[in-house]
């Protein structure tokens, strides 16, 4: 049951983060992976969280951080 909840939380957090960064457009699978990775990053920054809403917010913040870093890296490579 924990894996199913992680996938659901990851999907919601990845989708919300994808809405923030509109120039990236990911598939649902990529959004789920982004949200799960964001959960690890957010959990590392904020520590453990309690309820499902806290987990979604923590994963969302982590996913936004990951997308922000990706945007900085992608933005630094300018093609002529």
NUDOMI-593885 format. One record per atom (N, C-alpha, C): residue number from 1; atom name; y, x, z. Coordinates in Angstrom, 1 decimal. Layout:
BEGIN
<atom pavex="NUM" balum="CA" v="Y" u="X" w="Z"/>
...
END
This chain:
BEGIN
<atom pavex="1" balum="N" v="-1.2" u="0.8" w="0.0"/>
<atom pavex="1" balum="CA" v="0.0" u="0.0" w="0.0"/>
<atom pavex="1" balum="C" v="1.3" u="0.9" w="0.0"/>
<atom pavex="2" balum="N" v="1.2" u="2.0" w="0.6"/>
<atom pavex="2" balum="CA" v="2.4" u="2.9" w="0.7"/>
<atom pavex="2" balum="C" v="2.8" u="3.4" w="-0.7"/>
<atom pavex="3" balum="N" v="1.8" u="3.7" w="-1.5"/>
<atom pavex="3" balum="CA" v="2.1" u="4.2" w="-2.9"/>
<atom pavex="3" balum="C" v="2.8" u="3.1" w="-3.7"/>
<atom pavex="4" balum="N" v="2.3" u="1.9" w="-3.5"/>
<atom pavex="4" balum="CA" v="2.9" u="0.8" w="-4.3"/>
<atom pavex="4" balum="C" v="4.4" u="0.6" w="-3.8"/>
<atom pavex="5" balum="N" v="4.6" u="0.7" w="-2.6"/>
<atom pavex="5" balum="CA" v="6.0" u="0.5" w="-2.1"/>
<atom pavex="5" balum="C" v="6.9" u="1.7" w="-2.6"/>
<atom pavex="6" balum="N" v="6.3" u="2.9" w="-2.6"/>
<atom pavex="6" balum="CA" v="7.1" u="4.1" w="-3.1"/>
<atom pavex="6" balum="C" v="7.4" u="3.9" w="-4.6"/>
<atom pavex="7" balum="N" v="6.5" u="3.3" w="-5.4"/>
<atom pavex="7" balum="CA" v="6.8" u="3.1" w="-6.8"/>
<atom pavex="7" balum="C" v="7.8" u="2.0" w="-6.9"/>
<atom pavex="8" balum="N" v="7.7" u="1.0" w="-6.1"/>
<atom pavex="8" balum="CA" v="8.7" u="-0.1" w="-6.2"/>
<atom pavex="8" balum="C" v="10.1" u="0.4" w="-5.8"/>
<atom pavex="9" balum="N" v="10.2" u="1.1" w="-4.7"/>
<atom pavex="9" balum="CA" v="11.5" u="1.7" w="-4.2"/>
<atom pavex="9" balum="C" v="12.0" u="2.7" w="-5.3"/>
<atom pavex="10" balum="N" v="11.1" u="3.5" w="-5.8"/>
<atom pavex="10" balum="CA" v="11.5" u="4.5" w="-6.8"/>
<atom pavex="10" balum="C" v="12.1" u="3.8" w="-8.1"/>
<atom pavex="11" balum="N" v="11.4" u="2.7" w="-8.5"/>
<atom pavex="11" balum="CA" v="11.9" u="1.9" w="-9.7"/>
<atom pavex="11" balum="C" v="13.3" u="1.4" w="-9.4"/>
<atom pavex="12" balum="N" v="13.5" u="0.8" w="-8.3"/>
<atom pavex="12" balum="CA" v="14.8" u="0.2" w="-8.0"/>
<atom pavex="12" balum="C" v="15.9" u="1.2" w="-7.9"/>
<atom pavex="13" balum="N" v="15.6" u="2.3" w="-7.2"/>
<atom pavex="13" balum="CA" v="16.6" u="3.4" w="-7.0"/>
<atom pavex="13" balum="C" v="16.9" u="4.1" w="-8.3"/>
<atom pavex="14" balum="N" v="15.8" u="4.3" w="-9.1"/>
<atom pavex="14" balum="CA" v="16.1" u="5.0" w="-10.4"/>
<atom pavex="14" balum="C" v="16.9" u="4.1" w="-11.3"/>
<atom pavex="15" balum="N" v="16.6" u="2.8" w="-11.3"/>
<atom pavex="15" balum="CA" v="17.3" u="1.9" w="-12.2"/>
<atom pavex="15" balum="C" v="18.8" u="1.8" w="-11.7"/>
<atom pavex="16" balum="N" v="19.1" u="1.8" w="-10.4"/>
<atom pavex="16" balum="CA" v="20.4" u="1.8" w="-9.9"/>
<atom pavex="16" balum="C" v="21.2" u="3.1" w="-10.3"/>
<atom pavex="17" balum="N" v="20.5" u="4.2" w="-10.1"/>
<atom pavex="17" balum="CA" v="21.1" u="5.5" w="-10.5"/>
<atom pavex="17" balum="C" v="21.4" u="5.6" w="-12.0"/>
<atom pavex="18" balum="N" v="20.5" u="5.0" w="-12.8"/>
<atom pavex="18" balum="CA" v="20.7" u="5.0" w="-14.2"/>
<atom pavex="18" balum="C" v="21.9" u="4.1" w="-14.6"/>
<atom pavex="19" balum="N" v="22.2" u="3.1" w="-13.8"/>
<atom pavex="19" balum="CA" v="23.4" u="2.3" w="-14.1"/>
<atom pavex="19" balum="C" v="24.6" u="3.0" w="-13.8"/>
<atom pavex="20" balum="N" v="24.6" u="3.9" w="-12.8"/>
<atom pavex="20" balum="CA" v="25.8" u="4.7" w="-12.4"/>
<atom pavex="20" balum="C" v="26.1" u="5.7" w="-13.5"/>
<atom pavex="21" balum="N" v="25.1" u="6.4" w="-14.0"/>
<atom pavex="21" balum="CA" v="25.2" u="7.4" w="-15.1"/>
<atom pavex="21" balum="C" v="24.9" u="6.7" w="-16.4"/>
<atom pavex="22" balum="N" v="25.8" u="6.0" w="-17.0"/>
<atom pavex="22" balum="CA" v="25.5" u="5.3" w="-18.2"/>
<atom pavex="22" balum="C" v="25.2" u="6.1" w="-19.4"/>
<atom pavex="23" balum="N" v="25.6" u="7.4" w="-19.4"/>
<atom pavex="23" balum="CA" v="25.4" u="8.2" w="-20.6"/>
<atom pavex="23" balum="C" v="23.9" u="8.6" w="-20.7"/>
<atom pavex="24" balum="N" v="23.2" u="8.5" w="-19.6"/>
<atom pavex="24" balum="CA" v="21.7" u="8.8" w="-19.7"/>
<atom pavex="24" balum="C" v="21.0" u="7.5" w="-19.8"/>
<atom pavex="25" balum="N" v="20.0" u="7.4" w="-20.6"/>
<atom pavex="25" balum="CA" v="19.3" u="6.2" w="-20.7"/>
<atom pavex="25" balum="C" v="17.8" u="6.5" w="-20.7"/>
<atom pavex="26" balum="N" v="17.2" u="6.2" w="-19.6"/>
<atom pavex="26" balum="CA" v="15.8" u="6.6" w="-19.4"/>
<atom pavex="26" balum="C" v="14.8" u="5.4" w="-19.5"/>
<atom pavex="27" balum="N" v="13.6" u="5.7" w="-19.8"/>
<atom pavex="27" balum="CA" v="12.6" u="4.6" w="-19.8"/>
<atom pavex="27" balum="C" v="12.3" u="4.2" w="-18.4"/>
<atom pavex="28" balum="N" v="11.5" u="3.1" w="-18.2"/>
<atom pavex="28" balum="CA" v="11.2" u="2.6" w="-16.9"/>
<atom pavex="28" balum="C" v="10.4" u="3.7" w="-16.1"/>
<atom pavex="29" balum="N" v="9.4" u="4.3" w="-16.8"/>
<atom pavex="29" balum="CA" v="8.6" u="5.3" w="-16.2"/>
<atom pavex="29" balum="C" v="9.5" u="6.5" w="-15.7"/>
<atom pavex="30" balum="N" v="10.4" u="6.9" w="-16.5"/>
<atom pavex="30" balum="CA" v="11.3" u="8.0" w="-16.1"/>
<atom pavex="30" balum="C" v="12.2" u="7.6" w="-14.9"/>
<atom pavex="31" balum="N" v="12.6" u="6.4" w="-14.9"/>
<atom pavex="31" balum="CA" v="13.5" u="5.9" w="-13.8"/>
<atom pavex="31" balum="C" v="12.6" u="5.8" w="-12.5"/>
<atom pavex="32" balum="N" v="11.4" u="5.4" w="-12.6"/>
<atom pavex="32" balum="CA" v="10.5" u="5.4" w="-11.4"/>
<atom pavex="32" balum="C" v="10.4" u="6.9" w="-10.9"/>
<atom pavex="33" balum="N" v="10.1" u="7.8" w="-11.8"/>
<atom pavex="33" balum="CA" v="9.9" u="9.2" w="-11.3"/>
<atom pavex="33" balum="C" v="11.2" u="9.7" w="-10.8"/>
<atom pavex="34" balum="N" v="12.3" u="9.4" w="-11.4"/>
<atom pavex="34" balum="CA" v="13.6" u="9.8" w="-10.9"/>
<atom pavex="34" balum="C" v="13.9" u="9.2" w="-9.5"/>
<atom pavex="35" balum="N" v="13.6" u="8.0" w="-9.3"/>
<atom pavex="35" balum="CA" v="13.7" u="7.3" w="-8.0"/>
<atom pavex="35" balum="C" v="12.8" u="7.9" w="-6.9"/>
<atom pavex="36" balum="N" v="11.6" u="8.3" w="-7.3"/>
<atom pavex="36" balum="CA" v="10.7" u="8.9" w="-6.3"/>
<atom pavex="36" balum="C" v="11.2" u="10.3" w="-5.9"/>
<atom pavex="37" balum="N" v="11.6" u="11.0" w="-7.0"/>
<atom pavex="37" balum="CA" v="12.2" u="12.4" w="-6.7"/>
<atom pavex="37" balum="C" v="13.4" u="12.2" w="-5.9"/>
<atom pavex="38" balum="N" v="14.2" u="11.2" w="-6.2"/>
<atom pavex="38" balum="CA" v="15.4" u="11.0" w="-5.4"/>
<atom pavex="38" balum="C" v="15.1" u="10.6" w="-3.9"/>
<atom pavex="39" balum="N" v="14.0" u="10.0" w="-3.7"/>
<atom pavex="39" balum="CA" v="13.5" u="9.7" w="-2.4"/>
<atom pavex="39" balum="C" v="13.2" u="10.9" w="-1.6"/>
<atom pavex="40" balum="N" v="12.6" u="11.9" w="-2.2"/>
<atom pavex="40" balum="CA" v="12.4" u="13.2" w="-1.6"/>
<atom pavex="40" balum="C" v="13.7" u="13.9" w="-1.3"/>
<atom pavex="41" balum="N" v="14.6" u="13.9" w="-2.2"/>
<atom pavex="41" balum="CA" v="15.9" u="14.6" w="-2.0"/>
<atom pavex="41" balum="C" v="16.7" u="13.9" w="-1.0"/>
<atom pavex="42" balum="N" v="16.8" u="12.6" w="-1.0"/>
<atom pavex="42" balum="CA" v="17.5" u="11.8" w="0.0"/>
<atom pavex="42" balum="C" v="16.9" u="11.9" w="1.3"/>
<atom pavex="43" balum="N" v="15.5" u="11.9" w="1.4"/>
<atom pavex="43" balum="CA" v="14.9" u="12.1" w="2.7"/>
<atom pavex="43" balum="C" v="15.1" u="13.4" w="3.3"/>
<atom pavex="44" balum="N" v="15.2" u="14.4" w="2.4"/>
<atom pavex="44" balum="CA" v="15.5" u="15.8" w="2.9"/>
<atom pavex="44" balum="C" v="16.9" u="15.9" w="3.4"/>
<atom pavex="45" balum="N" v="17.8" u="15.2" w="2.8"/>
<atom pavex="45" balum="CA" v="19.2" u="15.2" w="3.2"/>
<atom pavex="45" balum="C" v="19.5" u="14.4" w="4.5"/>
<atom pavex="46" balum="N" v="19.0" u="13.1" w="4.4"/>
<atom pavex="46" balum="CA" v="19.3" u="12.2" w="5.5"/>
<atom pavex="46" balum="C" v="18.2" u="12.1" w="6.6"/>
<atom pavex="47" balum="N" v="17.0" u="12.6" w="6.3"/>
<atom pavex="47" balum="CA" v="15.9" u="12.4" w="7.3"/>
<atom pavex="47" balum="C" v="15.2" u="11.2" w="7.0"/>
<atom pavex="48" balum="N" v="14.3" u="10.8" w="7.9"/>
<atom pavex="48" balum="CA" v="13.5" u="9.6" w="7.7"/>
<atom pavex="48" balum="C" v="14.3" u="8.3" w="7.8"/>
<atom pavex="49" balum="N" v="14.0" u="7.3" w="7.0"/>
<atom pavex="49" balum="CA" v="14.7" u="6.1" w="7.1"/>
<atom pavex="49" balum="C" v="13.8" u="5.0" w="7.5"/>
<atom pavex="50" balum="N" v="14.3" u="3.9" w="8.0"/>
<atom pavex="50" balum="CA" v="13.5" u="2.8" w="8.6"/>
<atom pavex="50" balum="C" v="13.0" u="1.8" w="7.6"/>
<atom pavex="51" balum="N" v="13.8" u="0.8" w="7.2"/>
<atom pavex="51" balum="CA" v="13.4" u="-0.3" w="6.4"/>
<atom pavex="51" balum="C" v="13.4" u="-0.1" w="4.9"/>
<atom pavex="52" balum="N" v="13.1" u="-1.1" w="4.2"/>
<atom pavex="52" balum="CA" v="13.0" u="-1.0" w="2.7"/>
<atom pavex="52" balum="C" v="14.4" u="-0.8" w="2.1"/>
<atom pavex="53" balum="N" v="15.4" u="-1.4" w="2.7"/>
<atom pavex="53" balum="CA" v="16.7" u="-1.2" w="2.2"/>
<atom pavex="53" balum="C" v="17.2" u="0.2" w="2.4"/>
<atom pavex="54" balum="N" v="16.9" u="0.7" w="3.6"/>
<atom pavex="54" balum="CA" v="17.3" u="2.1" w="3.9"/>
<atom pavex="54" balum="C" v="16.6" u="3.1" w="2.9"/>
<atom pavex="55" balum="N" v="15.3" u="2.8" w="2.6"/>
<atom pavex="55" balum="CA" v="14.6" u="3.7" w="1.7"/>
<atom pavex="55" balum="C" v="15.2" u="3.6" w="0.3"/>
<atom pavex="56" balum="N" v="15.6" u="2.4" w="-0.2"/>
<atom pavex="56" balum="CA" v="16.2" u="2.3" w="-1.5"/>
<atom pavex="56" balum="C" v="17.5" u="3.0" w="-1.5"/>
<atom pavex="57" balum="N" v="18.3" u="2.8" w="-0.5"/>
<atom pavex="57" balum="CA" v="19.6" u="3.5" w="-0.5"/>
<atom pavex="57" balum="C" v="19.5" u="5.0" w="-0.4"/>
<atom pavex="58" balum="N" v="18.5" u="5.5" w="0.4"/>
<atom pavex="58" balum="CA" v="18.3" u="7.0" w="0.4"/>
<atom pavex="58" balum="C" v="17.8" u="7.5" w="-0.9"/>
<atom pavex="59" balum="N" v="16.8" u="6.8" w="-1.5"/>
<atom pavex="59" balum="CA" v="16.3" u="7.2" w="-2.8"/>
<atom pavex="59" balum="C" v="17.4" u="7.1" w="-3.9"/>
<atom pavex="60" balum="N" v="18.3" u="6.1" w="-3.8"/>
<atom pavex="60" balum="CA" v="19.4" u="6.0" w="-4.8"/>
<atom pavex="60" balum="C" v="20.3" u="7.2" w="-4.7"/>
<atom pavex="61" balum="N" v="20.7" u="7.5" w="-3.5"/>
<atom pavex="61" balum="CA" v="21.6" u="8.7" w="-3.3"/>
<atom pavex="61" balum="C" v="21.0" u="9.9" w="-3.8"/>
<atom pavex="62" balum="N" v="19.7" u="10.1" w="-3.5"/>
<atom pavex="62" balum="CA" v="19.0" u="11.3" w="-4.0"/>
<atom pavex="62" balum="C" v="18.9" u="11.3" w="-5.5"/>
<atom pavex="63" balum="N" v="18.6" u="10.2" w="-6.1"/>
<atom pavex="63" balum="CA" v="18.6" u="10.1" w="-7.6"/>
<atom pavex="63" balum="C" v="19.9" u="10.3" w="-8.2"/>
<atom pavex="64" balum="N" v="21.0" u="9.9" w="-7.6"/>
<atom pavex="64" balum="CA" v="22.3" u="10.1" w="-8.1"/>
<atom pavex="64" balum="C" v="22.7" u="11.6" w="-8.0"/>
<atom pavex="65" balum="N" v="22.2" u="12.3" w="-7.0"/>
<atom pavex="65" balum="CA" v="22.4" u="13.7" w="-6.8"/>
<atom pavex="65" balum="C" v="21.7" u="14.4" w="-7.9"/>
<atom pavex="66" balum="N" v="20.4" u="14.0" w="-8.2"/>
<atom pavex="66" balum="CA" v="19.7" u="14.7" w="-9.3"/>
<atom pavex="66" balum="C" v="20.3" u="14.5" w="-10.6"/>
<atom pavex="67" balum="N" v="20.8" u="13.2" w="-10.9"/>
<atom pavex="67" balum="CA" v="21.4" u="13.0" w="-12.2"/>
<atom pavex="67" balum="C" v="22.8" u="13.7" w="-12.3"/>
<atom pavex="68" balum="N" v="23.5" u="13.8" w="-11.2"/>
<atom pavex="68" balum="CA" v="24.7" u="14.6" w="-11.2"/>
<atom pavex="68" balum="C" v="24.5" u="16.0" w="-11.5"/>
<atom pavex="69" balum="N" v="23.5" u="16.6" w="-10.9"/>
<atom pavex="69" balum="CA" v="23.2" u="18.0" w="-11.3"/>
<atom pavex="69" balum="C" v="22.8" u="18.1" w="-12.7"/>
<atom pavex="70" balum="N" v="22.0" u="17.2" w="-13.2"/>
<atom pavex="70" balum="CA" v="21.6" u="17.2" w="-14.6"/>
<atom pavex="70" balum="C" v="22.8" u="17.0" w="-15.5"/>
<atom pavex="71" balum="N" v="23.7" u="16.2" w="-15.2"/>
<atom pavex="71" balum="CA" v="25.0" u="16.1" w="-16.0"/>
<atom pavex="71" balum="C" v="25.8" u="17.3" w="-16.0"/>
<atom pavex="72" balum="N" v="25.8" u="18.0" w="-14.9"/>
<atom pavex="72" balum="CA" v="26.6" u="19.3" w="-14.8"/>
<atom pavex="72" balum="C" v="25.9" u="20.3" w="-15.7"/>
<atom pavex="73" balum="N" v="24.6" u="20.4" w="-15.7"/>
<atom pavex="73" balum="CA" v="23.8" u="21.4" w="-16.5"/>
<atom pavex="73" balum="C" v="24.0" u="21.0" w="-17.9"/>
<atom pavex="74" balum="N" v="23.8" u="19.7" w="-18.3"/>
<atom pavex="74" balum="CA" v="23.9" u="19.3" w="-19.7"/>
<atom pavex="74" balum="C" v="25.3" u="19.5" w="-20.2"/>
<atom pavex="75" balum="N" v="26.3" u="19.2" w="-19.3"/>
<atom pavex="75" balum="CA" v="27.7" u="19.4" w="-19.7"/>
<atom pavex="75" balum="C" v="28.1" u="20.8" w="-20.0"/>
<atom pavex="76" balum="N" v="27.5" u="21.7" w="-19.3"/>
<atom pavex="76" balum="CA" v="27.9" u="23.1" w="-19.4"/>
<atom pavex="76" balum="C" v="27.3" u="23.7" w="-20.7"/>
<atom pavex="77" balum="N" v="26.4" u="23.1" w="-21.4"/>
<atom pavex="77" balum="CA" v="25.8" u="23.6" w="-22.7"/>
<atom pavex="77" balum="C" v="26.6" u="22.8" w="-23.8"/>
<atom pavex="78" balum="N" v="27.6" u="23.4" w="-24.3"/>
<atom pavex="78" balum="CA" v="28.4" u="22.7" w="-25.3"/>
<atom pavex="78" balum="C" v="27.9" u="23.3" w="-26.7"/>
<atom pavex="79" balum="N" v="27.6" u="22.4" w="-27.6"/>
<atom pavex="79" balum="CA" v="27.2" u="22.8" w="-28.9"/>
<atom pavex="79" balum="C" v="28.4" u="22.7" w="-29.8"/>
<atom pavex="80" balum="N" v="28.4" u="23.6" w="-30.8"/>
<atom pavex="80" balum="CA" v="29.6" u="23.7" w="-31.7"/>
<atom pavex="80" balum="C" v="29.2" u="23.0" w="-33.0"/>
END
